[in-house]
């Protein structure tokens, strides 16, 4: 059974919502809207640092590192590649994590 720090878990959702809203507003305001997807990827990556602490699952730190790494690489790409590759790379990472990597819950003993 996964231990859960409810307060830390509940704090992570507003962090995402407020962080993403502020990032979108700021990037649109300064005419850098093509950086919105990398910014969202970075914020979601940081979200998994908090999730790691809230659930005591160290594997979430790896997911945070991958997602933030994708965000950093995306910022360095030309605009069209940045927009297309960020969503694809983050989506593929989460699908891989959910289907291939993430261990199945323990089965109760029969």
N, C-alpha and C positions, 0 to 999 in steps of 0.2 A: 504494500500500500504506500502511495506517495504521500509524504508529509506536506501540508500546505499551510503557509503563513497567509491567512486570509487578508490581513490588512495590506501586506505587500502586494499580494495578487490584485486586490481591488485598486490599489494605487497605480498599477501598470496600465490599466485601461484609460483613465483620464490623461496619463502621460502621452499615450499614443494619440488620442483624439485632439488634445490641445496642441501637442507638438506638430502633428501633421497639419492642422488648421493654420497655425502660425507660420510654418515653413511655406505652405502654399501661398498664403497672403503675402509674405515677405518676398518670395521669389517672383510672384506676378507683379508686385509693386515695383521691383527693380528691373523688370523686363528680362528675367532669367527663367521663364517658365519651363524651359527644356530641362532644368535641373530638378523639377518637382519629383519625378520618379526616383532618382538617386537619393533625394532627401528623405522620401518616404521609406525607401529601403533601409537607409541608415537608422531612422527612428524605430522602425520595426526590429532591426537588429539589436538596438539598445534595449528594446522591450524584452528581448530574450535574456539579457543579463539579469534584469529584475525577476523574470520568471525562474531563472536558475536559482536565485536566492530564495524565492518564495516556495519553490518545490523541492529544493536541495537536489536538483538534477543537474549534474555537471555537464551532461551532454548538451544542454541548452546553450552553454557557453560556446560550444563548437558551432552551433547554428547561428548564434549572434556574430561570431567571427566571420563565418561565411557570408552572411547577409551584409554586414558592414563592409567586408572586402569587396563584394559586388558593387556596393554603392561608391566606394572609392575608385574602383576601376572605371565605372560608368561615367564618373565626372571627367575622366581623362579622355573619353571617346568623343569623336565628332558628334554633332547634335543628332543627326538621324540615327546613327548607331546607338547613341546613348538612350534614346527613347525606346527603340525596338528591343535592345538587348537587356535593359534593366528588368523589364517585366518578365521577359522570357527566362532570364537567369534566376531571378528570385522565385518565380513560379516553379521552375524545374527543381530548384533546391528544396522547396517545401514539399513537392510531390515525392522526390527521392526520400526525404526525411520521413514523411508520413508512411510511405509504402515499403521502402526497402530498408532503411536504417533503423528506424524507431523500433525498439524491442517490443514484442507482444507482452501484455500483462501476464503475470504469473497465473498459471492454472491451479485451481485448488486441488489438493490431493484427493484422490478418489478413495 
